[in-house]
Amino acid sequence: MTRYEKITSLNDEFLSLIQVGFIPLHLLDWKVYYEAYLQEIKKSKTSEAINMIAANYDVSRRQVQRIVAYMES
């Protein structure tokens, strides 16, 4: 099970854990970026998808690559 699958399996509990400070807030952002990446990867190659997400969310290409690697591990 990947980290993304584990996060999505938590459903509303994920938000509760963020509210109490058990899970860092930036993971919610990362989840949004990764979900956008999954949608974009259906339409284009990996490198193009990473470029699109980086441009749309104003983060670096390298940060998007790290997020993808984190969520897929």
CHARMM internal coordinates of N, CA and C (Angstrom, degrees):
IC EDIT
DIST 1 N 1 CA 1.4468
DIST 1 CA 1 C 1.5329
ANGL 1 N 1 CA 1 C 108.63
DIST 1 C 2 N 1.3119
ANGL 1 CA 1 C 2 N 115.97
DIHE 1 N 1 CA 1 C 2 N 128.82
DIST 2 N 2 CA 1.4610
ANGL 1 C 2 N 2 CA 120.08
DIHE 1 CA 1 C 2 N 2 CA 179.25
DIST 2 CA 2 C 1.5292
ANGL 2 N 2 CA 2 C 109.84
DIHE 1 C 2 N 2 CA 2 C -80.23
DIST 2 C 3 N 1.3103
ANGL 2 CA 2 C 3 N 115.30
DIHE 2 N 2 CA 2 C 3 N 167.83
DIST 3 N 3 CA 1.4681
ANGL 2 C 3 N 3 CA 119.61
DIHE 2 CA 2 C 3 N 3 CA 178.51
DIST 3 CA 3 C 1.5259
ANGL 3 N 3 CA 3 C 110.84
DIHE 2 C 3 N 3 CA 3 C -63.03
DIST 3 C 4 N 1.3289
ANGL 3 CA 3 C 4 N 116.52
DIHE 3 N 3 CA 3 C 4 N -39.25
DIST 4 N 4 CA 1.4579
ANGL 3 C 4 N 4 CA 119.90
DIHE 3 CA 3 C 4 N 4 CA 179.42
DIST 4 CA 4 C 1.5305
ANGL 4 N 4 CA 4 C 110.27
DIHE 3 C 4 N 4 CA 4 C -62.00
DIST 4 C 5 N 1.3135
ANGL 4 CA 4 C 5 N 117.49
DIHE 4 N 4 CA 4 C 5 N -43.96
DIST 5 N 5 CA 1.4607
ANGL 4 C 5 N 5 CA 121.00
DIHE 4 CA 4 C 5 N 5 CA 178.87
DIST 5 CA 5 C 1.5305
ANGL 5 N 5 CA 5 C 110.90
DIHE 4 C 5 N 5 CA 5 C -62.19
DIST 5 C 6 N 1.3152
ANGL 5 CA 5 C 6 N 115.93
DIHE 5 N 5 CA 5 C 6 N -39.31
DIST 6 N 6 CA 1.4670
ANGL 5 C 6 N 6 CA 119.89
DIHE 5 CA 5 C 6 N 6 CA 178.75
DIST 6 CA 6 C 1.5286
ANGL 6 N 6 CA 6 C 110.89
DIHE 5 C 6 N 6 CA 6 C -65.88
DIST 6 C 7 N 1.3408
ANGL 6 CA 6 C 7 N 116.59
DIHE 6 N 6 CA 6 C 7 N -43.08
DIST 7 N 7 CA 1.4678
ANGL 6 C 7 N 7 CA 120.91
DIHE 6 CA 6 C 7 N 7 CA 178.84
DIST 7 CA 7 C 1.5203
ANGL 7 N 7 CA 7 C 110.81
DIHE 6 C 7 N 7 CA 7 C -62.24
DIST 7 C 8 N 1.3225
ANGL 7 CA 7 C 8 N 117.29
DIHE 7 N 7 CA 7 C 8 N -45.40
DIST 8 N 8 CA 1.4670
ANGL 7 C 8 N 8 CA 119.90
DIHE 7 CA 7 C 8 N 8 CA -178.98
DIST 8 CA 8 C 1.5250
ANGL 8 N 8 CA 8 C 111.74
DIHE 7 C 8 N 8 CA 8 C -69.15
DIST 8 C 9 N 1.3242
ANGL 8 CA 8 C 9 N 117.28
DIHE 8 N 8 CA 8 C 9 N -27.49
DIST 9 N 9 CA 1.4698
ANGL 8 C 9 N 9 CA 119.01
DIHE 8 CA 8 C 9 N 9 CA 178.58
DIST 9 CA 9 C 1.5330
ANGL 9 N 9 CA 9 C 111.65
DIHE 8 C 9 N 9 CA 9 C -72.35
DIST 9 C 10 N 1.3248
ANGL 9 CA 9 C 10 N 117.48
DIHE 9 N 9 CA 9 C 10 N -19.19
DIST 10 N 10 CA 1.4661
ANGL 9 C 10 N 10 CA 120.72
DIHE 9 CA 9 C 10 N 10 CA 178.86
DIST 10 CA 10 C 1.5238
ANGL 10 N 10 CA 10 C 112.85
DIHE 9 C 10 N 10 CA 10 C -73.65
DIST 10 C 11 N 1.3257
ANGL 10 CA 10 C 11 N 117.81
DIHE 10 N 10 CA 10 C 11 N -22.71
DIST 11 N 11 CA 1.4663
ANGL 10 C 11 N 11 CA 123.95
DIHE 10 CA 10 C 11 N 11 CA -179.51
DIST 11 CA 11 C 1.5267
ANGL 11 N 11 CA 11 C 111.55
DIHE 10 C 11 N 11 CA 11 C 52.11
DIST 11 C 12 N 1.3162
ANGL 11 CA 11 C 12 N 118.04
DIHE 11 N 11 CA 11 C 12 N -124.31
DIST 12 N 12 CA 1.4658
ANGL 11 C 12 N 12 CA 122.81
DIHE 11 CA 11 C 12 N 12 CA -177.30
DIST 12 CA 12 C 1.5248
ANGL 12 N 12 CA 12 C 112.23
DIHE 11 C 12 N 12 CA 12 C -68.89
DIST 12 C 13 N 1.3065
ANGL 12 CA 12 C 13 N 116.29
DIHE 12 N 12 CA 12 C 13 N -23.12
DIST 13 N 13 CA 1.4643
ANGL 12 C 13 N 13 CA 120.25
DIHE 12 CA 12 C 13 N 13 CA 178.98
DIST 13 CA 13 C 1.5297
ANGL 13 N 13 CA 13 C 110.57
DIHE 12 C 13 N 13 CA 13 C -63.29
DIST 13 C 14 N 1.3263
ANGL 13 CA 13 C 14 N 117.30
DIHE 13 N 13 CA 13 C 14 N -30.95
DIST 14 N 14 CA 1.4642
ANGL 13 C 14 N 14 CA 122.40
DIHE 13 CA 13 C 14 N 14 CA 177.98
DIST 14 CA 14 C 1.5245
ANGL 14 N 14 CA 14 C 110.01
DIHE 13 C 14 N 14 CA 14 C -58.82
DIST 14 C 15 N 1.3227
ANGL 14 CA 14 C 15 N 117.17
DIHE 14 N 14 CA 14 C 15 N -47.37
DIST 15 N 15 CA 1.4659
ANGL 14 C 15 N 15 CA 121.20
DIHE 14 CA 14 C 15 N 15 CA 179.17
DIST 15 CA 15 C 1.5213
ANGL 15 N 15 CA 15 C 111.55
DIHE 14 C 15 N 15 CA 15 C -66.17
DIST 15 C 16 N 1.3062
ANGL 15 CA 15 C 16 N 116.99
DIHE 15 N 15 CA 15 C 16 N -37.03
DIST 16 N 16 CA 1.4655
ANGL 15 C 16 N 16 CA 120.71
DIHE 15 CA 15 C 16 N 16 CA 177.32
DIST 16 CA 16 C 1.5240
ANGL 16 N 16 CA 16 C 110.97
DIHE 15 C 16 N 16 CA 16 C -63.26
DIST 16 C 17 N 1.3104
ANGL 16 CA 16 C 17 N 116.46
DIHE 16 N 16 CA 16 C 17 N -41.39
DIST 17 N 17 CA 1.4677
ANGL 16 C 17 N 17 CA 120.84
DIHE 16 CA 16 C 17 N 17 CA 179.56
DIST 17 CA 17 C 1.5254
ANGL 17 N 17 CA 17 C 111.47
DIHE 16 C 17 N 17 CA 17 C -67.72
DIST 17 C 18 N 1.3234
ANGL 17 CA 17 C 18 N 116.91
DIHE 17 N 17 CA 17 C 18 N -31.82
DIST 18 N 18 CA 1.4599
ANGL 17 C 18 N 18 CA 120.54
DIHE 17 CA 17 C 18 N 18 CA 175.56
DIST 18 CA 18 C 1.5332
ANGL 18 N 18 CA 18 C 109.64
DIHE 17 C 18 N 18 CA 18 C -69.28
DIST 18 C 19 N 1.3193
ANGL 18 CA 18 C 19 N 116.45
DIHE 18 N 18 CA 18 C 19 N -42.93
DIST 19 N 19 CA 1.4680
ANGL 18 C 19 N 19 CA 120.99
DIHE 18 CA 18 C 19 N 19 CA -178.25
DIST 19 CA 19 C 1.5230
ANGL 19 N 19 CA 19 C 112.66
DIHE 18 C 19 N 19 CA 19 C -60.85
DIST 19 C 20 N 1.3132
ANGL 19 CA 19 C 20 N 117.37
DIHE 19 N 19 CA 19 C 20 N -37.08
DIST 20 N 20 CA 1.4618
ANGL 19 C 20 N 20 CA 119.63
DIHE 19 CA 19 C 20 N 20 CA -179.98
DIST 20 CA 20 C 1.5216
ANGL 20 N 20 CA 20 C 112.23
DIHE 19 C 20 N 20 CA 20 C -86.39
DIST 20 C 21 N 1.3213
ANGL 20 CA 20 C 21 N 117.13
DIHE 20 N 20 CA 20 C 21 N -3.28
DIST 21 N 21 CA 1.4609
ANGL 20 C 21 N 21 CA 121.16
DIHE 20 CA 20 C 21 N 21 CA 175.54
DIST 21 CA 21 C 1.5094
ANGL 21 N 21 CA 21 C 114.81
DIHE 20 C 21 N 21 CA 21 C 87.61
DIST 21 C 22 N 1.3167
ANGL 21 CA 21 C 22 N 117.39
DIHE 21 N 21 CA 21 C 22 N 10.59
DIST 22 N 22 CA 1.4585
ANGL 21 C 22 N 22 CA 120.36
DIHE 21 CA 21 C 22 N 22 CA 179.75
DIST 22 CA 22 C 1.5289
ANGL 22 N 22 CA 22 C 111.64
DIHE 21 C 22 N 22 CA 22 C -75.59
DIST 22 C 23 N 1.3302
ANGL 22 CA 22 C 23 N 115.66
DIHE 22 N 22 CA 22 C 23 N -34.18
DIST 23 N 23 CA 1.4725
ANGL 22 C 23 N 23 CA 122.56
DIHE 22 CA 22 C 23 N 23 CA 177.17
DIST 23 CA 23 C 1.5242
ANGL 23 N 23 CA 23 C 107.35
DIHE 22 C 23 N 23 CA 23 C -115.10
DIST 23 C 24 N 1.3445
ANGL 23 CA 23 C 24 N 117.92
DIHE 23 N 23 CA 23 C 24 N 132.48
DIST 24 N 24 CA 1.4682
ANGL 23 C 24 N 24 CA 119.74
DIHE 23 CA 23 C 24 N 24 CA -179.83
DIST 24 CA 24 C 1.5306
ANGL 24 N 24 CA 24 C 112.15
DIHE 23 C 24 N 24 CA 24 C -64.42
DIST 24 C 25 N 1.3148
ANGL 24 CA 24 C 25 N 115.30
DIHE 24 N 24 CA 24 C 25 N 145.10
DIST 25 N 25 CA 1.4638
ANGL 24 C 25 N 25 CA 122.40
DIHE 24 CA 24 C 25 N 25 CA -177.20
DIST 25 CA 25 C 1.5242
ANGL 25 N 25 CA 25 C 112.52
DIHE 24 C 25 N 25 CA 25 C -61.32
DIST 25 C 26 N 1.3347
ANGL 25 CA 25 C 26 N 117.50
DIHE 25 N 25 CA 25 C 26 N -32.02
DIST 26 N 26 CA 1.4633
ANGL 25 C 26 N 26 CA 118.90
DIHE 25 CA 25 C 26 N 26 CA -176.69
DIST 26 CA 26 C 1.5295
ANGL 26 N 26 CA 26 C 112.34
DIHE 25 C 26 N 26 CA 26 C -63.31
DIST 26 C 27 N 1.3169
ANGL 26 CA 26 C 27 N 118.23
DIHE 26 N 26 CA 26 C 27 N -20.39
DIST 27 N 27 CA 1.4642
ANGL 26 C 27 N 27 CA 119.87
DIHE 26 CA 26 C 27 N 27 CA 177.57
DIST 27 CA 27 C 1.5206
ANGL 27 N 27 CA 27 C 111.76
DIHE 26 C 27 N 27 CA 27 C -66.66
DIST 27 C 28 N 1.3137
ANGL 27 CA 27 C 28 N 117.35
DIHE 27 N 27 CA 27 C 28 N -27.93
DIST 28 N 28 CA 1.4575
ANGL 27 C 28 N 28 CA 120.51
DIHE 27 CA 27 C 28 N 28 CA 175.08
DIST 28 CA 28 C 1.5295
ANGL 28 N 28 CA 28 C 109.89
DIHE 27 C 28 N 28 CA 28 C -66.90
DIST 28 C 29 N 1.3303
ANGL 28 CA 28 C 29 N 116.87
DIHE 28 N 28 CA 28 C 29 N -42.58
DIST 29 N 29 CA 1.4649
ANGL 28 C 29 N 29 CA 120.71
DIHE 28 CA 28 C 29 N 29 CA 175.08
DIST 29 CA 29 C 1.5187
ANGL 29 N 29 CA 29 C 110.50
DIHE 28 C 29 N 29 CA 29 C -61.42
DIST 29 C 30 N 1.3195
ANGL 29 CA 29 C 30 N 115.95
DIHE 29 N 29 CA 29 C 30 N -45.29
DIST 30 N 30 CA 1.4681
ANGL 29 C 30 N 30 CA 120.52
DIHE 29 CA 29 C 30 N 30 CA -179.54
DIST 30 CA 30 C 1.5226
ANGL 30 N 30 CA 30 C 111.15
DIHE 29 C 30 N 30 CA 30 C -60.35
DIST 30 C 31 N 1.3163
ANGL 30 CA 30 C 31 N 116.25
DIHE 30 N 30 CA 30 C 31 N -37.89
DIST 31 N 31 CA 1.4652
ANGL 30 C 31 N 31 CA 120.41
DIHE 30 CA 30 C 31 N 31 CA 178.24
DIST 31 CA 31 C 1.5263
ANGL 31 N 31 CA 31 C 109.90
DIHE 30 C 31 N 31 CA 31 C -62.75
DIST 31 C 32 N 1.3187
ANGL 31 CA 31 C 32 N 116.95
DIHE 31 N 31 CA 31 C 32 N -42.58
DIST 32 N 32 CA 1.4697
ANGL 31 C 32 N 32 CA 121.22
DIHE 31 CA 31 C 32 N 32 CA 178.20
DIST 32 CA 32 C 1.5282
ANGL 32 N 32 CA 32 C 110.35
DIHE 31 C 32 N 32 CA 32 C -63.10
DIST 32 C 33 N 1.3235
ANGL 32 CA 32 C 33 N 117.44
DIHE 32 N 32 CA 32 C 33 N -46.14
DIST 33 N 33 CA 1.4641
ANGL 32 C 33 N 33 CA 121.40
DIHE 32 CA 32 C 33 N 33 CA 179.51
DIST 33 CA 33 C 1.5270
ANGL 33 N 33 CA 33 C 110.68
DIHE 32 C 33 N 33 CA 33 C -61.24
DIST 33 C 34 N 1.3214
ANGL 33 CA 33 C 34 N 115.96
DIHE 33 N 33 CA 33 C 34 N -43.57
DIST 34 N 34 CA 1.4639
ANGL 33 C 34 N 34 CA 120.16
DIHE 33 CA 33 C 34 N 34 CA -177.72
DIST 34 CA 34 C 1.5249
ANGL 34 N 34 CA 34 C 111.06
DIHE 33 C 34 N 34 CA 34 C -66.83
DIST 34 C 35 N 1.3189
ANGL 34 CA 34 C 35 N 117.77
DIHE 34 N 34 CA 34 C 35 N -39.56
DIST 35 N 35 CA 1.4591
ANGL 34 C 35 N 35 CA 120.59
DIHE 34 CA 34 C 35 N 35 CA 177.60
DIST 35 CA 35 C 1.5253
ANGL 35 N 35 CA 35 C 111.22
DIHE 34 C 35 N 35 CA 35 C -65.23
DIST 35 C 36 N 1.3232
ANGL 35 CA 35 C 36 N 117.14
DIHE 35 N 35 CA 35 C 36 N -37.65
DIST 36 N 36 CA 1.4643
ANGL 35 C 36 N 36 CA 120.68
DIHE 35 CA 35 C 36 N 36 CA 175.51
DIST 36 CA 36 C 1.5291
ANGL 36 N 36 CA 36 C 109.82
DIHE 35 C 36 N 36 CA 36 C -65.72
DIST 36 C 37 N 1.3232
ANGL 36 CA 36 C 37 N 116.31
DIHE 36 N 36 CA 36 C 37 N -39.26
DIST 37 N 37 CA 1.4669
ANGL 36 C 37 N 37 CA 121.37
DIHE 36 CA 36 C 37 N 37 CA 176.73
DIST 37 CA 37 C 1.5334
ANGL 37 N 37 CA 37 C 110.53
DIHE 36 C 37 N 37 CA 37 C -60.74
DIST 37 C 38 N 1.3236
ANGL 37 CA 37 C 38 N 117.17
DIHE 37 N 37 CA 37 C 38 N -43.87
DIST 38 N 38 CA 1.4644
ANGL 37 C 38 N 38 CA 120.81
DIHE 37 CA 37 C 38 N 38 CA 179.98
DIST 38 CA 38 C 1.5253
ANGL 38 N 38 CA 38 C 111.34
DIHE 37 C 38 N 38 CA 38 C -61.97
DIST 38 C 39 N 1.3243
ANGL 38 CA 38 C 39 N 116.94
DIHE 38 N 38 CA 38 C 39 N -37.23
DIST 39 N 39 CA 1.4631
ANGL 38 C 39 N 39 CA 120.38
DIHE 38 CA 38 C 39 N 39 CA 177.02
DIST 39 CA 39 C 1.5312
ANGL 39 N 39 CA 39 C 111.17
DIHE 38 C 39 N 39 CA 39 C -69.10
DIST 39 C 40 N 1.3250
ANGL 39 CA 39 C 40 N 115.82
DIHE 39 N 39 CA 39 C 40 N -41.46
DIST 40 N 40 CA 1.4662
ANGL 39 C 40 N 40 CA 120.88
DIHE 39 CA 39 C 40 N 40 CA -177.73
DIST 40 CA 40 C 1.5265
ANGL 40 N 40 CA 40 C 111.85
DIHE 39 C 40 N 40 CA 40 C -70.07
DIST 40 C 41 N 1.3101
ANGL 40 CA 40 C 41 N 117.36
DIHE 40 N 40 CA 40 C 41 N -33.58
DIST 41 N 41 CA 1.4622
ANGL 40 C 41 N 41 CA 121.32
DIHE 40 CA 40 C 41 N 41 CA -177.46
DIST 41 CA 41 C 1.5302
ANGL 41 N 41 CA 41 C 111.05
DIHE 40 C 41 N 41 CA 41 C -66.47
DIST 41 C 42 N 1.3273
ANGL 41 CA 41 C 42 N 117.06
DIHE 41 N 41 CA 41 C 42 N -22.45
DIST 42 N 42 CA 1.4613
ANGL 41 C 42 N 42 CA 120.79
DIHE 41 CA 41 C 42 N 42 CA 176.92
DIST 42 CA 42 C 1.5214
ANGL 42 N 42 CA 42 C 111.56
DIHE 41 C 42 N 42 CA 42 C -68.88
DIST 42 C 43 N 1.3458
ANGL 42 CA 42 C 43 N 115.76
DIHE 42 N 42 CA 42 C 43 N -26.46
DIST 43 N 43 CA 1.4625
ANGL 42 C 43 N 43 CA 121.08
DIHE 42 CA 42 C 43 N 43 CA -175.32
DIST 43 CA 43 C 1.5186
ANGL 43 N 43 CA 43 C 114.31
DIHE 42 C 43 N 43 CA 43 C -99.89
DIST 43 C 44 N 1.3362
ANGL 43 CA 43 C 44 N 117.43
DIHE 43 N 43 CA 43 C 44 N -22.39
DIST 44 N 44 CA 1.4610
ANGL 43 C 44 N 44 CA 119.21
DIHE 43 CA 43 C 44 N 44 CA -174.40
DIST 44 CA 44 C 1.5202
ANGL 44 N 44 CA 44 C 111.13
DIHE 43 C 44 N 44 CA 44 C -147.25
DIST 44 C 45 N 1.3196
ANGL 44 CA 44 C 45 N 115.09
DIHE 44 N 44 CA 44 C 45 N 177.88
DIST 45 N 45 CA 1.4561
ANGL 44 C 45 N 45 CA 121.12
DIHE 44 CA 44 C 45 N 45 CA 178.91
DIST 45 CA 45 C 1.5276
ANGL 45 N 45 CA 45 C 110.24
DIHE 44 C 45 N 45 CA 45 C -70.65
DIST 45 C 46 N 1.3258
ANGL 45 CA 45 C 46 N 115.15
DIHE 45 N 45 CA 45 C 46 N 165.59
DIST 46 N 46 CA 1.4602
ANGL 45 C 46 N 46 CA 121.27
DIHE 45 CA 45 C 46 N 46 CA -177.22
DIST 46 CA 46 C 1.5219
ANGL 46 N 46 CA 46 C 112.28
DIHE 45 C 46 N 46 CA 46 C -57.74
DIST 46 C 47 N 1.3276
ANGL 46 CA 46 C 47 N 117.32
DIHE 46 N 46 CA 46 C 47 N -48.85
DIST 47 N 47 CA 1.4671
ANGL 46 C 47 N 47 CA 119.55
DIHE 46 CA 46 C 47 N 47 CA -177.11
DIST 47 CA 47 C 1.5222
ANGL 47 N 47 CA 47 C 111.46
DIHE 46 C 47 N 47 CA 47 C -64.37
DIST 47 C 48 N 1.3164
ANGL 47 CA 47 C 48 N 117.13
DIHE 47 N 47 CA 47 C 48 N -37.61
DIST 48 N 48 CA 1.4661
ANGL 47 C 48 N 48 CA 120.21
DIHE 47 CA 47 C 48 N 48 CA 178.02
DIST 48 CA 48 C 1.5248
ANGL 48 N 48 CA 48 C 110.86
DIHE 47 C 48 N 48 CA 48 C -67.97
DIST 48 C 49 N 1.3264
ANGL 48 CA 48 C 49 N 116.68
DIHE 48 N 48 CA 48 C 49 N -38.97
DIST 49 N 49 CA 1.4633
ANGL 48 C 49 N 49 CA 120.78
DIHE 48 CA 48 C 49 N 49 CA 178.56
DIST 49 CA 49 C 1.5179
ANGL 49 N 49 CA 49 C 110.58
DIHE 48 C 49 N 49 CA 49 C -63.56
DIST 49 C 50 N 1.3250
ANGL 49 CA 49 C 50 N 116.98
DIHE 49 N 49 CA 49 C 50 N -42.59
DIST 50 N 50 CA 1.4619
ANGL 49 C 50 N 50 CA 121.17
DIHE 49 CA 49 C 50 N 50 CA 178.74
DIST 50 CA 50 C 1.5223
ANGL 50 N 50 CA 50 C 110.21
DIHE 49 C 50 N 50 CA 50 C -62.40
DIST 50 C 51 N 1.3255
ANGL 50 CA 50 C 51 N 117.12
DIHE 50 N 50 CA 50 C 51 N -43.46
DIST 51 N 51 CA 1.4698
ANGL 50 C 51 N 51 CA 120.87
DIHE 50 CA 50 C 51 N 51 CA 178.33
DIST 51 CA 51 C 1.5253
ANGL 51 N 51 CA 51 C 111.67
DIHE 50 C 51 N 51 CA 51 C -61.51
DIST 51 C 52 N 1.3334
ANGL 51 CA 51 C 52 N 116.60
DIHE 51 N 51 CA 51 C 52 N -41.62
DIST 52 N 52 CA 1.4650
ANGL 51 C 52 N 52 CA 120.51
DIHE 51 CA 51 C 52 N 52 CA -179.22
DIST 52 CA 52 C 1.5297
ANGL 52 N 52 CA 52 C 111.48
DIHE 51 C 52 N 52 CA 52 C -64.99
DIST 52 C 53 N 1.3169
ANGL 52 CA 52 C 53 N 116.82
DIHE 52 N 52 CA 52 C 53 N -44.30
DIST 53 N 53 CA 1.4636
ANGL 52 C 53 N 53 CA 120.49
DIHE 52 CA 52 C 53 N 53 CA -179.28
DIST 53 CA 53 C 1.5255
ANGL 53 N 53 CA 53 C 110.05
DIHE 52 C 53 N 53 CA 53 C -65.94
DIST 53 C 54 N 1.3283
ANGL 53 CA 53 C 54 N 116.65
DIHE 53 N 53 CA 53 C 54 N -42.05
DIST 54 N 54 CA 1.4691
ANGL 53 C 54 N 54 CA 120.36
DIHE 53 CA 53 C 54 N 54 CA 179.08
DIST 54 CA 54 C 1.5224
ANGL 54 N 54 CA 54 C 110.46
DIHE 53 C 54 N 54 CA 54 C -60.56
DIST 54 C 55 N 1.3123
ANGL 54 CA 54 C 55 N 117.20
DIHE 54 N 54 CA 54 C 55 N -42.67
DIST 55 N 55 CA 1.4620
ANGL 54 C 55 N 55 CA 120.77
DIHE 54 CA 54 C 55 N 55 CA -179.87
DIST 55 CA 55 C 1.5330
ANGL 55 N 55 CA 55 C 111.96
DIHE 54 C 55 N 55 CA 55 C -70.11
DIST 55 C 56 N 1.3226
ANGL 55 CA 55 C 56 N 117.10
DIHE 55 N 55 CA 55 C 56 N -42.53
DIST 56 N 56 CA 1.4697
ANGL 55 C 56 N 56 CA 120.98
DIHE 55 CA 55 C 56 N 56 CA -177.46
DIST 56 CA 56 C 1.5222
ANGL 56 N 56 CA 56 C 113.10
DIHE 55 C 56 N 56 CA 56 C -66.56
DIST 56 C 57 N 1.3211
ANGL 56 CA 56 C 57 N 116.93
DIHE 56 N 56 CA 56 C 57 N -35.61
DIST 57 N 57 CA 1.4625
ANGL 56 C 57 N 57 CA 120.35
DIHE 56 CA 56 C 57 N 57 CA -175.37
DIST 57 CA 57 C 1.5310
ANGL 57 N 57 CA 57 C 113.09
DIHE 56 C 57 N 57 CA 57 C -106.78
DIST 57 C 58 N 1.3192
ANGL 57 CA 57 C 58 N 116.96
DIHE 57 N 57 CA 57 C 58 N 6.21
DIST 58 N 58 CA 1.4602
ANGL 57 C 58 N 58 CA 122.60
DIHE 57 CA 57 C 58 N 58 CA 176.92
DIST 58 CA 58 C 1.5350
ANGL 58 N 58 CA 58 C 112.62
DIHE 57 C 58 N 58 CA 58 C 55.20
DIST 58 C 59 N 1.3264
ANGL 58 CA 58 C 59 N 114.72
DIHE 58 N 58 CA 58 C 59 N 48.25
DIST 59 N 59 CA 1.4601
ANGL 58 C 59 N 59 CA 121.80
DIHE 58 CA 58 C 59 N 59 CA 172.91
DIST 59 CA 59 C 1.5276
ANGL 59 N 59 CA 59 C 107.32
DIHE 58 C 59 N 59 CA 59 C -124.69
DIST 59 C 60 N 1.3176
ANGL 59 CA 59 C 60 N 116.31
DIHE 59 N 59 CA 59 C 60 N 163.88
DIST 60 N 60 CA 1.4569
ANGL 59 C 60 N 60 CA 118.93
DIHE 59 CA 59 C 60 N 60 CA -178.26
DIST 60 CA 60 C 1.5196
ANGL 60 N 60 CA 60 C 111.34
DIHE 59 C 60 N 60 CA 60 C -74.97
DIST 60 C 61 N 1.3148
ANGL 60 CA 60 C 61 N 114.90
DIHE 60 N 60 CA 60 C 61 N 157.13
DIST 61 N 61 CA 1.4617
ANGL 60 C 61 N 61 CA 121.08
DIHE 60 CA 60 C 61 N 61 CA 176.15
DIST 61 CA 61 C 1.5251
ANGL 61 N 61 CA 61 C 110.07
DIHE 60 C 61 N 61 CA 61 C -57.76
DIST 61 C 62 N 1.3246
ANGL 61 CA 61 C 62 N 114.76
DIHE 61 N 61 CA 61 C 62 N -43.01
DIST 62 N 62 CA 1.4618
ANGL 61 C 62 N 62 CA 120.22
DIHE 61 CA 61 C 62 N 62 CA -178.21
DIST 62 CA 62 C 1.5261
ANGL 62 N 62 CA 62 C 111.32
DIHE 61 C 62 N 62 CA 62 C -63.19
DIST 62 C 63 N 1.3187
ANGL 62 CA 62 C 63 N 117.08
DIHE 62 N 62 CA 62 C 63 N -38.08
DIST 63 N 63 CA 1.4620
ANGL 62 C 63 N 63 CA 120.73
DIHE 62 CA 62 C 63 N 63 CA 178.08
DIST 63 CA 63 C 1.5252
ANGL 63 N 63 CA 63 C 110.45
DIHE 62 C 63 N 63 CA 63 C -63.59
DIST 63 C 64 N 1.3137
ANGL 63 CA 63 C 64 N 117.33
DIHE 63 N 63 CA 63 C 64 N -42.31
DIST 64 N 64 CA 1.4665
ANGL 63 C 64 N 64 CA 120.84
DIHE 63 CA 63 C 64 N 64 CA 178.21
DIST 64 CA 64 C 1.5313
ANGL 64 N 64 CA 64 C 109.64
DIHE 63 C 64 N 64 CA 64 C -62.74
DIST 64 C 65 N 1.3271
ANGL 64 CA 64 C 65 N 117.01
DIHE 64 N 64 CA 64 C 65 N -41.56
DIST 65 N 65 CA 1.4658
ANGL 64 C 65 N 65 CA 120.20
DIHE 64 CA 64 C 65 N 65 CA 177.87
DIST 65 CA 65 C 1.5282
ANGL 65 N 65 CA 65 C 110.86
DIHE 64 C 65 N 65 CA 65 C -60.88
DIST 65 C 66 N 1.3261
ANGL 65 CA 65 C 66 N 116.90
DIHE 65 N 65 CA 65 C 66 N -42.03
DIST 66 N 66 CA 1.4714
ANGL 65 C 66 N 66 CA 121.07
DIHE 65 CA 65 C 66 N 66 CA 178.21
DIST 66 CA 66 C 1.5294
ANGL 66 N 66 CA 66 C 110.99
DIHE 65 C 66 N 66 CA 66 C -63.73
DIST 66 C 67 N 1.3129
ANGL 66 CA 66 C 67 N 116.48
DIHE 66 N 66 CA 66 C 67 N -41.60
DIST 67 N 67 CA 1.4588
ANGL 66 C 67 N 67 CA 120.75
DIHE 66 CA 66 C 67 N 67 CA -179.66
DIST 67 CA 67 C 1.5320
ANGL 67 N 67 CA 67 C 110.15
DIHE 66 C 67 N 67 CA 67 C -63.69
DIST 67 C 68 N 1.3169
ANGL 67 CA 67 C 68 N 116.65
DIHE 67 N 67 CA 67 C 68 N -45.05
DIST 68 N 68 CA 1.4695
ANGL 67 C 68 N 68 CA 120.75
DIHE 67 CA 67 C 68 N 68 CA 178.61
DIST 68 CA 68 C 1.5266
ANGL 68 N 68 CA 68 C 110.17
DIHE 67 C 68 N 68 CA 68 C -60.98
DIST 68 C 69 N 1.3237
ANGL 68 CA 68 C 69 N 116.58
DIHE 68 N 68 CA 68 C 69 N -46.16
DIST 69 N 69 CA 1.4743
ANGL 68 C 69 N 69 CA 120.11
DIHE 68 CA 68 C 69 N 69 CA 179.25
DIST 69 CA 69 C 1.5215
ANGL 69 N 69 CA 69 C 110.83
DIHE 68 C 69 N 69 CA 69 C -62.11
DIST 69 C 70 N 1.3164
ANGL 69 CA 69 C 70 N 117.74
DIHE 69 N 69 CA 69 C 70 N -40.58
DIST 70 N 70 CA 1.4711
ANGL 69 C 70 N 70 CA 122.20
DIHE 69 CA 69 C 70 N 70 CA -179.93
DIST 70 CA 70 C 1.5292
ANGL 70 N 70 CA 70 C 110.17
DIHE 69 C 70 N 70 CA 70 C -63.94
DIST 70 C 71 N 1.3188
ANGL 70 CA 70 C 71 N 116.38
DIHE 70 N 70 CA 70 C 71 N -48.50
DIST 71 N 71 CA 1.4610
ANGL 70 C 71 N 71 CA 120.35
DIHE 70 CA 70 C 71 N 71 CA -176.18
DIST 71 CA 71 C 1.5302
ANGL 71 N 71 CA 71 C 112.25
DIHE 70 C 71 N 71 CA 71 C -68.73
DIST 71 C 72 N 1.3180
ANGL 71 CA 71 C 72 N 116.95
DIHE 71 N 71 CA 71 C 72 N -29.03
DIST 72 N 72 CA 1.4653
ANGL 71 C 72 N 72 CA 119.74
DIHE 71 CA 71 C 72 N 72 CA -177.84
DIST 72 CA 72 C 1.5286
ANGL 72 N 72 CA 72 C 113.13
DIHE 71 C 72 N 72 CA 72 C -89.20
DIST 72 C 73 N 1.3355
ANGL 72 CA 72 C 73 N 117.14
DIHE 72 N 72 CA 72 C 73 N -2.42
DIST 73 N 73 CA 1.4711
ANGL 72 C 73 N 73 CA 118.44
DIHE 72 CA 72 C 73 N 73 CA 178.91
DIST 73 CA 73 C 1.5061
ANGL 73 N 73 CA 73 C 111.35
DIHE 72 C 73 N 73 CA 73 C -94.34
END
COOR INIT
IC SEED 1 N 1 CA 1 C
IC BUILD
